Amino acid sequence: MPEKIKKVLFETLEKLELKNKVEDGLVLEHWDEIVGPSISKNAQPQSIRGRVLFVATSSAVWAQELNFIKKELLEKLNDNFKRKIKDVRFQPRGQKGSTSKNNGPSERADLFKKGNVKLKPEESRKIEALTADIPDAKVKRKLAEILVLDRKFKIWKSKQKLNS
């Protein structure tokens, strides 16, 4: 009996334990679009732990200002994604793009851009094998992108551990 591709994809993500990571990655990836250029210039998401989004700001003043509109930001985020964010914590980290021990906001933002991480041949083969039986080219490509995103996230997390 044919199944809807949405159901198959959801089940695959569940089996690979990627569903929440993918949804978290989408929040991080689309931050700039959701909050607009003024905020994104001065605040970049760093990570999501549990359902708490941690955002690095360019200054303490920006952290304070964003705390005033936290409720509106949460509504915008939760209107755009299935996985609900329950809180946002703003952390002053200095100017965007600074190179600090904690990795600046621009490093995290660049991580999720396509083509930033070269996969090892065995990783590429594994992704190809996982997606080989998917007949729909669009779905196959999207799942491959999700798997690459998961790999990028793991590399970023390992860099975070090394720098701490």
Sequence and secondary structure as in RCSB ss.txt:
>XXXX:A:sequence
MPEKIKKVLFETLEKLELKNKVEDGLVLEHWDEIVGPSISKNAQPQSIRGRVLFVATSSAVWAQELNFIKKELLE
KLNDNFKRKIKDVRFQPRGQKGSTSKNNGPSERADLFKKGNVKLKPEESRKIEALTADIPDAKVKRKLAEILVLD
RKFKIWKSKQKLNS
>XXXX:A:secstr
    HHHHHHHHHHHTT HHHHHHHHHHHTHHHHH HHHHHHEEEEEEETTEEEEEESSHHHHHHHHHTHHHHHH
HHHHH SS   EEEEEE SSTT   TT  HHHHHHHTSTTSS   HHHHHHHHHHHTT   HHHHHHHHHHHHHH
HHHHHHHHHHHHH 
